[in-house]
Amino acid sequence: MSQFRYERKYIIENLSTQKVNLIIKSHPHLFKKKYDARFVNSLYLDSLDYSLYNNHVIGKSDRYKIRVRWYNNLYEEIQKPVLEIKTKNNYLGKKESYNLNKINFHKNLQVEKLNKFIRNSNIPEKVKILNIKPVLINRYLRNYFESADKKYRITVDTNLTYYPILSDKILFTKVHHDKNIVIMELKYGVDADDYASKITNHFPFRTIKSSKYIRGIQITRDVII
């Protein structure tokens, strides 16, 4: 079982990715690039009445998201998709991961086939009883940084795009771009929280509690709901 960690998120507007990366690299805690950048794809799932979305909107302290995640190409035979349950309690978060079978994800994929794939996968009963359905696809380019003492990690997400899903099909033709937005997230263990203010005080950004799922639903809700 994964452990809770702190996750502090920042939405940065009208500032280039290069400038954000420079601010991170100039931090006195000596953040350096950890991995090569890669595209992250997330297929979000919700109940028929969008209860997971609504719990976030009303500000419920204990809330969670369910998504299927894979990396790099959006359309391909996905060899190692992973179903993730992301639990949040204010700034604390943890993630449960479940490996799924491979799936051929393509532009003409029908939602019913996707639903069947998820229902027949080895996922926990607490997910199955929600009667979940696919509601949104999110894609972005992610850069990774780590502090010199390896206690703090930062991710920087750019090129955010959202694809709405109707009852019968995925609307790849209805792509929505989240323009001029950079999402930065600082992540660290509970045991590193006492020093965290010395990390955050050097960033000229304001923390927020919004998520890509909430932003995506709100951006595409004229198509989805």
MARBA-3410 file (N, C-alpha, C, O; in Angstrom, 1 decimal):
225
0.8,-1.2,0.0,0.0,0.0,0.0,0.9,1.2,0.0,1.8,1.3,0.8 ~ 0.6,2.2,-0.9,1.4,3.4,-0.9,1.1,4.3,0.3,0.0,4.2,0.9 ~ 2.1,5.1,0.6,2.0,6.0,1.8,1.5,7.4,1.3,1.8,7.8,0.2 ~ 0.9,8.1,2.3,0.6,9.5,2.0,1.8,10.3,1.9,2.8,10.1,2.5 ~ 1.8,11.3,1.0,2.8,12.3,0.9,2.2,13.7,0.6,1.0,13.7,0.3
2.9,14.7,0.8,2.4,16.1,0.6,2.6,16.4,-0.9,3.6,16.1,-1.5 ~ 1.5,17.0,-1.4,1.5,17.4,-2.8,1.0,18.8,-2.9,-0.2,19.1,-2.7 ~ 1.8,19.8,-3.2,1.5,21.2,-3.3,1.5,21.6,-4.8,2.6,21.5,-5.5 ~ 0.4,22.0,-5.3,0.2,22.3,-6.7,0.1,23.8,-7.0,-0.5,24.6,-6.2 ~ 0.7,24.2,-8.1,0.7,25.6,-8.5,0.3,25.7,-10.0,0.8,25.0,-10.8
-0.7,26.6,-10.3,-1.0,26.9,-11.7,-0.4,28.2,-12.0,-0.7,29.2,-11.4 ~ 0.5,28.2,-13.0,1.2,29.4,-13.4,0.8,29.9,-14.8,0.8,29.1,-15.7 ~ 0.3,31.1,-14.8,-0.2,31.6,-16.1,0.7,32.7,-16.7,1.4,33.4,-16.0 ~ 0.8,32.7,-18.0,1.5,33.7,-18.8,3.0,33.8,-18.4,3.6,34.8,-18.3 ~ 3.6,32.6,-18.1,5.0,32.5,-17.8,5.5,31.3,-18.6,4.9,30.2,-18.5
6.6,31.4,-19.4,7.0,30.4,-20.3,7.6,29.2,-19.4,8.0,29.3,-18.3 ~ 7.6,28.0,-20.1,8.1,26.8,-19.4,9.6,27.0,-19.1,10.1,26.6,-18.1 ~ 10.3,27.7,-20.0,11.7,27.9,-19.8,12.0,28.8,-18.6,12.9,28.5,-17.8 ~ 11.1,29.8,-18.4,11.2,30.7,-17.2,10.9,29.9,-15.9,11.6,30.0,-14.9 ~ 9.9,29.0,-15.9,9.6,28.2,-14.8,10.7,27.3,-14.4,11.1,27.1,-13.3
11.3,26.6,-15.5,12.4,25.7,-15.2,13.6,26.4,-14.7,14.3,25.9,-13.8 ~ 13.8,27.7,-15.1,15.0,28.5,-14.6,14.8,28.8,-13.2,15.7,28.7,-12.4 ~ 13.5,29.1,-12.8,13.3,29.4,-11.4,13.5,28.2,-10.5,14.1,28.3,-9.4 ~ 13.1,27.0,-11.0,13.4,25.8,-10.2,14.8,25.5,-10.1,15.3,25.2,-9.0 ~ 15.6,25.7,-11.2,17.0,25.3,-11.2,17.8,26.3,-10.4,18.9,26.0,-9.9
17.3,27.5,-10.2,18.0,28.5,-9.4,17.7,28.5,-7.9,18.2,29.3,-7.1 ~ 16.8,27.5,-7.5,16.4,27.4,-6.1,17.6,27.0,-5.3,18.4,26.2,-5.7 ~ 17.8,27.5,-4.1,18.9,27.2,-3.3,19.0,25.8,-2.8,20.1,25.3,-2.3 ~ 17.9,25.0,-3.0,17.9,23.6,-2.6,18.4,22.7,-3.8,18.4,21.5,-3.7 ~ 18.9,23.4,-4.8,19.6,22.7,-5.9,18.8,21.6,-6.6,19.2,20.4,-6.6
17.7,22.0,-7.2,16.9,21.1,-8.0,17.6,20.8,-9.3,18.0,21.8,-10.0 ~ 17.6,19.6,-9.7,18.2,19.2,-11.0,17.2,18.3,-11.7,16.3,17.6,-11.1 ~ 17.3,18.2,-13.1,16.5,17.4,-13.9,16.7,15.9,-13.5,17.8,15.4,-13.4 ~ 15.6,15.2,-13.2,15.6,13.8,-12.7,15.5,12.8,-13.9,16.3,11.9,-14.0 ~ 14.5,13.0,-14.8,14.3,12.1,-15.9,14.1,12.9,-17.2,13.9,14.2,-17.1
14.1,12.3,-18.3,13.8,12.9,-19.6,12.3,13.2,-19.6,11.5,12.5,-19.0 ~ 11.9,14.3,-20.2,10.5,14.7,-20.3,9.8,13.6,-21.1,10.3,13.0,-22.0 ~ 8.5,13.4,-20.8,7.7,12.5,-21.5,6.2,12.9,-21.5,5.8,13.7,-20.6 ~ 5.4,12.4,-22.4,4.0,12.7,-22.4,3.3,11.8,-21.5,3.5,10.6,-21.4 ~ 2.3,12.3,-20.7,1.5,11.6,-19.8,0.1,11.6,-20.3,-0.5,12.7,-20.6
-0.6,10.5,-20.4,-2.0,10.3,-20.9,-2.8,9.8,-19.8,-2.4,8.8,-19.2 ~ -3.9,10.4,-19.5,-4.8,9.9,-18.4,-6.2,9.9,-18.9,-6.8,10.8,-19.4 ~ -6.8,8.7,-18.7,-8.2,8.5,-19.0,-9.0,8.5,-17.7,-8.8,7.6,-16.9 ~ -9.8,9.5,-17.4,-10.5,9.7,-16.1,-11.8,9.0,-16.1,-12.5,9.0,-17.1 ~ -12.1,8.3,-15.0,-13.4,7.6,-14.8,-14.2,8.3,-13.7,-13.6,8.8,-12.7
-15.5,8.2,-13.8,-16.3,8.8,-12.8,-17.6,8.0,-12.8,-17.9,7.2,-13.7 ~ -18.4,8.2,-11.7,-19.7,7.6,-11.6,-20.7,8.2,-12.6,-20.4,9.2,-13.2 ~ -21.9,7.6,-12.7,-22.8,8.1,-13.7,-23.3,9.5,-13.3,-23.6,10.3,-14.2 ~ -23.3,9.9,-12.0,-23.7,11.2,-11.6,-22.6,12.1,-11.3,-22.7,13.2,-10.7 ~ -21.4,11.8,-11.8,-20.2,12.6,-11.6,-19.9,12.9,-10.1,-19.5,14.0,-9.7
-20.1,11.9,-9.2,-19.9,12.1,-7.8,-18.4,12.5,-7.5,-18.2,13.3,-6.5 ~ -17.5,11.9,-8.1,-16.1,12.2,-7.8,-15.8,13.6,-8.2,-15.1,14.3,-7.4 ~ -16.2,14.1,-9.3,-16.1,15.5,-9.7,-16.7,16.4,-8.7,-16.1,17.4,-8.3 ~ -18.0,16.1,-8.3,-18.7,17.0,-7.4,-18.1,17.1,-6.1,-18.1,18.1,-5.4 ~ -17.5,16.0,-5.6,-16.8,16.0,-4.3,-15.6,17.0,-4.3,-15.4,17.6,-3.3
-15.0,17.1,-5.4,-13.9,18.0,-5.5,-14.4,19.5,-5.6,-13.8,20.3,-4.9 ~ -15.5,19.7,-6.3,-16.0,21.0,-6.5,-16.5,21.6,-5.2,-16.3,22.8,-4.9 ~ -17.2,20.8,-4.4,-17.7,21.3,-3.1,-16.7,21.4,-2.0,-16.9,21.8,-0.9 ~ -15.4,20.9,-2.3,-14.4,21.1,-1.4,-14.3,20.0,-0.3,-13.8,20.3,0.8 ~ -14.8,18.8,-0.6,-14.8,17.7,0.4,-13.3,17.4,0.7,-12.5,17.3,-0.2
-13.0,17.3,2.0,-11.6,17.1,2.4,-11.1,15.8,1.9,-9.9,15.7,1.5 ~ -11.8,14.7,2.1,-11.4,13.4,1.6,-12.1,13.1,0.3,-13.3,13.1,0.2 ~ -11.3,13.0,-0.7,-11.8,12.8,-2.1,-10.8,12.0,-2.9,-9.6,11.8,-2.5 ~ -11.2,11.5,-4.0,-10.3,10.7,-4.8,-10.7,10.8,-6.3,-11.8,11.2,-6.7 ~ -9.8,10.4,-7.1,-10.0,10.3,-8.6,-9.6,8.9,-9.0,-8.7,8.2,-8.4
-10.2,8.5,-10.1,-9.8,7.2,-10.7,-9.4,7.4,-12.2,-10.2,8.1,-12.9 ~ -8.3,6.9,-12.6,-7.8,7.1,-13.9,-7.0,5.9,-14.4,-6.5,5.1,-13.6 ~ -7.0,5.8,-15.7,-6.1,4.8,-16.4,-5.0,5.7,-17.0,-5.2,6.6,-17.8 ~ -3.7,5.3,-16.7,-2.6,6.1,-17.2,-1.6,5.3,-18.0,-1.4,4.2,-17.8 ~ -1.1,6.0,-19.1,0.0,5.4,-19.9,0.8,6.6,-20.4,0.5,7.8,-20.2
2.0,6.3,-21.0,3.0,7.3,-21.4,3.3,7.4,-22.8,3.1,6.4,-23.6 ~ 3.7,8.6,-23.3,4.1,8.9,-24.6,3.0,8.8,-25.6,2.1,9.6,-25.5 ~ 3.0,7.9,-26.6,2.0,7.9,-27.7,0.6,7.8,-27.1,0.3,7.0,-26.2 ~ -0.3,8.7,-27.7,-1.7,8.6,-27.3,-2.4,7.5,-28.0,-3.2,6.8,-27.3 ~ -2.1,7.2,-29.3,-2.8,6.2,-30.0,-1.8,5.1,-30.3,-0.8,5.3,-31.0
-2.0,3.9,-29.7,-1.1,2.8,-30.0,-1.7,1.6,-29.2,-2.7,1.7,-28.5 ~ -1.0,0.4,-29.4,-1.3,-0.7,-28.5,-0.6,-0.4,-27.2,0.6,-0.5,-27.2 ~ -1.3,-0.1,-26.2,-0.8,0.2,-24.9,-0.4,-1.1,-24.2,-1.3,-1.8,-23.8 ~ 0.9,-1.3,-24.0,1.3,-2.5,-23.4,1.1,-2.6,-21.9,0.8,-3.7,-21.3 ~ 1.3,-1.5,-21.2,1.2,-1.5,-19.7,0.4,-0.4,-19.2,0.9,0.5,-18.4
-0.9,-0.3,-19.5,-1.8,0.7,-18.8,-1.9,0.4,-17.4,-1.9,-0.8,-17.0 ~ -2.1,1.4,-16.6,-2.2,1.3,-15.1,-3.4,2.0,-14.6,-3.6,3.2,-14.9 ~ -4.3,1.3,-13.9,-5.4,2.0,-13.2,-4.9,2.5,-11.9,-4.3,1.8,-11.1 ~ -5.2,3.8,-11.7,-4.7,4.5,-10.5,-5.9,5.1,-9.7,-6.8,5.7,-10.3 ~ -5.9,4.9,-8.4,-6.8,5.5,-7.5,-6.1,6.6,-6.7,-5.3,6.2,-5.8
-6.3,7.8,-7.0,-5.6,8.9,-6.3,-6.4,9.5,-5.2,-7.5,10.1,-5.4 ~ -6.0,9.3,-3.9,-6.7,9.8,-2.8,-6.1,11.0,-2.3,-4.9,11.2,-2.2 ~ -6.9,12.0,-1.9,-6.5,13.3,-1.4,-7.2,13.7,-0.1,-8.4,13.5,0.0 ~ -6.4,14.2,0.8,-6.9,14.8,2.0,-6.2,16.1,2.2,-5.1,16.1,2.8 ~ -6.8,17.2,1.8,-6.2,18.5,1.7,-4.9,18.4,0.9,-4.9,18.0,-0.2
-3.7,18.7,1.5,-2.5,18.6,0.8,-1.8,17.2,0.8,-0.8,17.0,0.1 ~ -2.4,16.3,1.5,-1.8,15.0,1.6,-2.5,14.1,0.5,-3.7,14.2,0.2 ~ -1.7,13.3,-0.2,-2.2,12.4,-1.2,-1.5,11.1,-1.3,-0.3,11.0,-0.8 ~ -2.1,10.1,-1.8,-1.5,8.8,-2.0,-2.1,8.2,-3.2,-3.2,8.6,-3.7 ~ -1.4,7.2,-3.8,-1.9,6.6,-5.0,-1.8,5.0,-5.0,-0.8,4.5,-4.6
-2.9,4.4,-5.3,-2.9,2.9,-5.5,-2.8,2.6,-6.9,-3.5,3.3,-7.7 ~ -2.0,1.7,-7.3,-1.9,1.3,-8.8,-2.2,-0.1,-9.0,-1.8,-1.0,-8.3 ~ -2.8,-0.4,-10.1,-3.2,-1.7,-10.5,-2.9,-1.9,-12.0,-3.4,-1.2,-12.9 ~ -2.1,-2.9,-12.3,-1.7,-3.2,-13.7,-2.9,-3.7,-14.5,-3.6,-4.6,-14.0 ~ -3.1,-3.2,-15.7,-4.2,-3.7,-16.6,-3.6,-4.5,-17.8,-2.4,-4.4,-18.0
-4.4,-5.2,-18.5,-4.0,-5.9,-19.7,-3.7,-4.8,-20.8,-4.3,-3.7,-20.7 ~ -3.0,-5.2,-21.8,-2.8,-4.3,-22.9,-4.1,-4.0,-23.7,-5.0,-4.9,-23.7 ~ -4.2,-2.9,-24.3,-5.4,-2.5,-25.0,-4.9,-1.7,-26.3,-4.0,-0.9,-26.2 ~ -5.6,-1.9,-27.4,-5.4,-1.2,-28.6,-6.2,0.1,-28.5,-7.4,0.1,-28.8 ~ -5.5,1.2,-28.2,-6.2,2.5,-28.0,-6.1,3.3,-29.3,-5.0,3.6,-29.7
-7.2,3.5,-30.0,-7.2,4.2,-31.3,-8.3,5.2,-31.4,-9.2,5.2,-30.5 ~ -8.3,6.0,-32.5,-9.3,7.1,-32.6,-10.7,6.6,-32.8,-11.6,7.3,-32.4 ~ -10.9,5.4,-33.2,-12.2,4.8,-33.4,-12.7,3.9,-32.3,-13.7,3.2,-32.5 ~ -12.0,3.9,-31.2,-12.3,3.1,-30.1,-13.7,3.5,-29.5,-13.9,4.6,-29.2 ~ -14.6,2.5,-29.4,-15.9,2.7,-28.9,-15.9,2.7,-27.3,-15.2,1.9,-26.7
-16.7,3.6,-26.7,-16.7,3.6,-25.3,-17.2,2.3,-24.7,-16.6,1.9,-23.6 ~ -18.1,1.6,-25.3,-18.6,0.4,-24.7,-17.5,-0.7,-24.7,-17.4,-1.4,-23.7 ~ -16.6,-0.7,-25.7,-15.5,-1.6,-25.7,-14.5,-1.2,-24.6,-14.0,-2.1,-23.9 ~ -14.3,0.0,-24.4,-13.5,0.5,-23.3,-14.1,0.2,-22.0,-13.3,-0.3,-21.0 ~ -15.4,0.3,-21.8,-16.0,0.0,-20.5,-15.9,-1.5,-20.3,-15.6,-1.9,-19.1
-16.0,-2.3,-21.3,-15.9,-3.8,-21.1,-14.5,-4.1,-20.7,-14.3,-5.0,-19.8 ~ -13.5,-3.5,-21.3,-12.1,-3.8,-21.0,-11.9,-3.4,-19.5,-11.2,-4.2,-18.8 ~ -12.4,-2.3,-19.0,-12.2,-1.9,-17.6,-12.9,-2.9,-16.7,-12.3,-3.3,-15.7 ~ -14.2,-3.2,-17.0,-14.9,-4.1,-16.1,-14.3,-5.5,-16.0,-14.4,-6.1,-14.9 ~ -13.7,-5.9,-17.1,-13.1,-7.3,-17.1,-11.7,-7.3,-16.6,-11.1,-8.4,-16.5
-11.1,-6.2,-16.2,-9.8,-6.1,-15.7,-9.7,-6.5,-14.2,-10.7,-6.5,-13.6 ~ -8.5,-6.8,-13.8,-8.3,-7.1,-12.4,-8.2,-5.9,-11.5,-7.1,-5.4,-11.2 ~ -9.4,-5.3,-11.2,-9.4,-4.0,-10.5,-10.2,-4.3,-9.2,-11.0,-5.2,-9.1 ~ -9.9,-3.5,-8.1,-10.6,-3.7,-6.9,-12.1,-3.6,-6.9,-12.6,-2.8,-7.7 ~ -12.8,-4.3,-6.1,-14.2,-4.3,-6.0,-14.8,-2.9,-5.7,-15.8,-2.5,-6.2
-14.1,-2.1,-4.9,-14.6,-0.8,-4.6,-14.6,0.1,-5.8,-15.4,1.1,-5.8 ~ -13.9,-0.2,-6.8,-14.0,0.6,-8.1,-15.2,0.0,-8.9,-15.9,0.8,-9.5 ~ -15.3,-1.3,-9.0,-16.4,-1.9,-9.8,-17.8,-1.5,-9.3,-18.6,-1.3,-10.2 ~ -18.0,-1.4,-8.0,-19.3,-1.1,-7.5,-19.7,0.3,-7.8,-20.9,0.6,-7.6 ~ -18.8,1.2,-8.2,-19.2,2.6,-8.4,-19.9,2.7,-9.8,-20.5,3.8,-10.1
-19.9,1.6,-10.6,-20.5,1.7,-11.9,-19.9,2.9,-12.7,-20.6,3.7,-13.2 ~ -18.6,2.9,-12.7,-17.9,4.1,-13.3,-17.9,4.0,-14.9,-18.2,3.0,-15.5 ~ -17.6,5.2,-15.5,-17.6,5.3,-16.9,-16.5,6.2,-17.3,-16.1,7.1,-16.5 ~ -15.9,6.1,-18.5,-14.9,7.0,-19.0,-15.6,8.4,-19.3,-16.6,8.4,-19.9 ~ -14.9,9.5,-18.8,-15.5,10.8,-19.0,-14.6,11.8,-19.6,-15.0,12.8,-20.1
-13.3,11.6,-19.6,-12.3,12.6,-20.1,-11.0,12.0,-20.3,-10.5,11.1,-19.6 ~ -10.3,12.5,-21.3,-8.9,12.1,-21.6,-8.1,13.4,-21.4,-8.4,14.5,-22.0 ~ -7.0,13.3,-20.7,-6.0,14.5,-20.5,-4.6,14.0,-20.9,-4.2,12.9,-20.7 ~ -3.9,15.0,-21.6,-2.6,14.7,-22.1,-1.7,15.9,-21.9,-2.2,17.0,-22.1 ~ -0.5,15.7,-21.4,0.5,16.8,-21.2,1.9,16.3,-21.2,2.2,15.1,-21.1
2.8,17.3,-21.4,4.2,17.0,-21.4,4.8,17.3,-20.0,4.5,18.4,-19.4 ~ 5.5,16.3,-19.4,5.9,16.4,-18.0,7.4,16.4,-17.9,8.1,15.6,-18.5 ~ 8.0,17.4,-17.2,9.4,17.4,-16.8,9.5,17.1,-15.3,8.7,17.4,-14.5 ~ 10.7,16.5,-15.0,10.9,16.0,-13.6,12.1,16.6,-13.0,13.2,16.7,-13.6 ~ 12.0,17.1,-11.7,13.2,17.6,-11.0,13.2,17.0,-9.6,12.2,16.6,-9.1
14.5,17.0,-9.1,14.7,16.5,-7.7,15.7,17.3,-7.0,16.7,17.7,-7.6 ~ 15.5,17.5,-5.7,16.4,18.3,-4.9,17.7,17.5,-4.6,17.7,16.3,-4.8 ~ 18.7,18.2,-4.3,20.0,17.6,-4.1,20.0,16.5,-3.0,20.7,15.5,-3.0 ~ 19.2,16.8,-1.9,19.1,15.8,-0.9,18.0,14.7,-1.2,17.8,13.8,-0.3 ~ 17.4,14.8,-2.3,16.5,13.7,-2.8,15.2,13.6,-2.0,14.5,12.6,-2.1
14.9,14.6,-1.2,13.7,14.6,-0.4,12.5,15.3,-1.1,11.4,15.0,-0.7 ~ 12.8,16.1,-2.0,11.7,16.9,-2.7,11.8,16.7,-4.2,12.8,16.7,-4.8 ~ 10.6,16.5,-4.8,10.5,16.3,-6.2,9.5,17.4,-6.8,8.6,17.8,-6.1 ~ 9.8,17.8,-8.0,9.0,18.8,-8.7,8.6,18.2,-10.0,9.5,17.7,-10.8 ~ 7.4,18.3,-10.4,7.0,18.0,-11.8,6.4,19.3,-12.4,5.8,20.1,-11.8
6.7,19.5,-13.7,6.3,20.7,-14.5,5.5,20.1,-15.7,6.1,19.5,-16.5 ~ 4.2,20.5,-15.8,3.4,20.0,-16.9,3.0,21.1,-17.8,2.5,22.2,-17.4 ~ 3.2,20.9,-19.1,2.8,21.9,-20.1,2.1,21.2,-21.3,1.9,19.9,-21.3 ~ 1.7,22.0,-22.3,1.0,21.4,-23.5,-0.2,20.6,-23.1,-0.5,19.5,-23.6 ~ -1.0,21.2,-22.1,-2.2,20.4,-21.6,-3.3,20.4,-22.7,-3.7,21.5,-23.2
-3.8,19.2,-22.9,-5.0,19.1,-23.8,-6.0,18.2,-23.2,-5.6,17.3,-22.4 ~ -7.3,18.4,-23.6,-8.4,17.6,-23.0,-9.2,17.1,-24.2,-9.5,17.8,-25.1 ~ -9.7,15.8,-24.1,-10.6,15.3,-25.1,-11.8,14.8,-24.3,-11.7,13.9,-23.5 ~ -13.0,15.3,-24.6,-14.2,14.9,-24.0,-14.7,13.5,-24.5,-14.4,13.1,-25.6 ~ -15.5,12.8,-23.6,-16.0,11.5,-24.0,-17.5,11.6,-23.8,-18.0,12.0,-22.7
-18.3,11.2,-24.8,-19.7,11.1,-24.7,-20.1,9.6,-24.4,-19.2,8.8,-24.1 ~ -21.4,9.3,-24.4,-21.8,8.0,-24.0,-21.4,6.9,-24.9,-21.2,5.8,-24.5 ~ -21.1,7.3,-26.2,-20.8,6.2,-27.2,-19.5,6.4,-27.8,-19.0,5.4,-28.5 ~ -18.8,7.5,-27.7,-17.5,7.7,-28.4,-16.6,8.7,-27.7,-17.1,9.6,-27.0 ~ -15.4,8.6,-28.0,-14.4,9.6,-27.6,-14.2,10.6,-28.6,-14.0,10.3,-29.8
-14.3,11.9,-28.3,-14.3,13.0,-29.2,-12.9,13.5,-29.4,-12.6,14.6,-29.0 ~ -12.1,12.8,-30.2,-10.8,13.2,-30.5,-10.7,14.4,-31.4,-9.7,15.2,-31.4 ~ -11.8,14.7,-32.1,-11.9,15.9,-32.9,-12.2,17.1,-32.1,-12.2,18.2,-32.7 ~ -12.6,17.0,-30.9,-13.0,18.1,-30.0,-11.9,18.4,-29.0,-12.2,18.6,-27.8 ~ -10.6,18.5,-29.4,-9.5,18.7,-28.5,-9.6,20.2,-28.0,-9.9,21.1,-28.7
-9.4,20.3,-26.7,-9.4,21.6,-26.0,-8.0,21.8,-25.4,-7.5,21.0,-24.7 ~ -7.4,23.0,-25.7,-6.1,23.3,-25.3,-6.2,24.2,-24.1,-6.9,25.2,-24.1 ~ -5.4,23.9,-23.0,-5.3,24.8,-21.8,-4.1,25.7,-22.1,-3.0,25.4,-21.7 ~ -4.4,26.8,-22.8,-3.3,27.7,-23.3,-2.7,28.5,-22.1,-3.3,28.9,-21.2 ~ -1.4,28.8,-22.3,-0.6,29.7,-21.4,-0.7,29.2,-20.0,-0.6,30.1,-19.1
-0.7,27.9,-19.8,-0.8,27.4,-18.4,0.4,26.4,-18.2,0.7,25.6,-19.0 ~ 1.0,26.6,-17.1,2.0,25.6,-16.6,1.6,25.2,-15.2,1.3,26.0,-14.4 ~ 1.5,23.9,-15.0,1.2,23.3,-13.7,2.4,22.7,-13.1,3.0,21.8,-13.6 ~ 2.8,23.2,-11.9,4.0,22.8,-11.2,3.5,22.1,-9.9,2.6,22.6,-9.2 ~ 4.1,21.0,-9.5,3.7,20.3,-8.3,4.9,19.9,-7.5,5.9,19.3,-8.0
4.9,20.3,-6.2,6.0,19.9,-5.3,5.5,18.7,-4.5,4.4,18.8,-3.9 ~ 6.3,17.7,-4.4,5.9,16.4,-3.7,7.0,16.0,-2.8,8.2,16.0,-3.1 ~ 6.6,15.6,-1.6,7.6,15.2,-0.6,6.9,14.4,0.5,5.7,14.5,0.7 ~ 7.7,13.6,1.2,7.2,12.7,2.3,6.8,13.5,3.5,7.1,14.7,3.7 ~ 5.9,12.9,4.3,5.4,13.5,5.5,6.5,13.9,6.5,6.4,14.9,7.1
7.6,13.1,6.5,8.7,13.4,7.4,9.5,14.6,7.0,10.4,15.1,7.7 ~ 9.3,15.1,5.8,10.0,16.3,5.3,9.2,17.6,5.3,9.7,18.6,4.8 ~ 8.1,17.5,6.0,7.2,18.7,6.0,7.7,19.8,6.8,7.4,21.0,6.5 ~ 8.4,19.5,7.9,8.9,20.6,8.8,9.8,21.6,8.0,9.9,22.8,8.4 ~ 10.5,21.1,7.0,11.4,22.0,6.3,10.8,22.6,5.0,11.4,23.4,4.3
9.6,22.1,4.7,9.0,22.4,3.4,8.8,23.9,3.2,8.9,24.4,2.0 ~ 8.5,24.7,4.2,8.3,26.1,4.0,9.5,26.8,3.5,9.4,27.8,2.7 ~ 10.7,26.3,3.8,12.0,26.8,3.2,12.1,26.6,1.7,12.8,27.2,1.0 ~ 11.4,25.5,1.3,11.3,25.2,-0.1,10.3,26.1,-0.8,10.6,26.8,-1.8 ~ 9.1,26.2,-0.3,8.0,26.9,-1.0,8.2,28.4,-1.0,7.8,29.1,-1.9
8.9,28.9,0.1,9.0,30.4,0.2,9.9,31.0,-1.0,9.8,32.2,-1.2 ~ 10.6,30.2,-1.6,11.5,30.7,-2.7,10.7,30.7,-4.1,11.3,31.1,-5.1 ~ 9.5,30.1,-4.1,8.7,30.1,-5.3,7.7,31.3,-5.3,7.0,31.4,-4.4 ~ 7.7,32.1,-6.4,6.8,33.2,-6.5,5.4,32.8,-7.0,4.8,33.6,-7.8 ~ 5.0,31.7,-6.6,3.7,31.2,-7.1,2.8,30.9,-5.9,3.2,30.7,-4.8
1.5,30.8,-6.2,0.5,30.6,-5.1,-0.1,29.2,-5.3,-0.4,28.7,-6.4 ~ -0.2,28.4,-4.2,-0.7,27.1,-4.3,-2.2,27.1,-4.5,-2.9,28.0,-4.1 ~ -2.7,26.0,-5.2,-4.1,25.9,-5.5,-4.5,24.4,-5.2,-3.6,23.5,-5.1 ~ -5.8,24.1,-5.1,-6.2,22.8,-4.8,-7.0,22.2,-6.0,-7.5,21.1,-5.9 ~ -7.0,22.9,-7.2,-7.6,22.4,-8.3,-6.8,21.2,-8.9,-5.7,21.0,-8.5
-7.4,20.4,-9.8,-6.8,19.3,-10.4,-7.0,19.4,-11.9,-7.9,20.1,-12.4 ~ -6.2,18.6,-12.7,-6.4,18.5,-14.1,-7.7,18.0,-14.5,-8.3,18.4,-15.5 ~ -8.2,17.0,-13.7,-9.5,16.5,-14.0,-10.6,17.5,-13.8,-11.5,17.6,-14.7 ~ -10.6,18.3,-12.8,-11.6,19.3,-12.6,-11.5,20.4,-13.7,-12.5,20.8,-14.3 ~ -10.3,20.8,-14.0,-10.1,21.8,-15.1,-10.6,21.2,-16.4,-11.2,21.9,-17.2
-10.3,20.0,-16.7,-10.7,19.4,-17.9,-12.2,19.3,-18.1,-12.8,19.6,-19.1 ~ -12.9,18.9,-17.0,-14.4,18.8,-17.0,-14.9,20.2,-17.2,-15.9,20.4,-18.0 ~ -14.4,21.2,-16.5,-14.9,22.6,-16.7,-14.7,23.2,-18.0,-15.5,23.9,-18.6 ~ -13.5,22.9,-18.6,-13.2,23.3,-20.0,-14.1,22.7,-21.0,-14.4,23.4,-22.0 ~ -14.4,21.4,-20.9,-15.1,20.7,-21.9,-16.6,20.4,-21.6,-17.2,19.7,-22.3
-17.1,21.0,-20.5,-18.4,20.6,-20.0,-19.5,20.9,-21.0,-20.6,20.3,-20.9 ~ -19.3,21.9,-21.9,-20.3,22.2,-22.9,-20.4,21.0,-23.8,-21.4,20.9,-24.5 ~ -19.4,20.1,-23.9,-19.5,18.9,-24.7,-19.9,17.7,-23.9,-20.6,16.9,-24.4 ~ -19.4,17.6,-22.7,-19.6,16.4,-21.9,-21.0,16.4,-21.2,-21.7,15.4,-21.3 ~ -21.4,17.4,-20.5,-22.6,17.4,-19.7,-23.7,18.2,-20.3,-24.8,18.2,-19.7
END
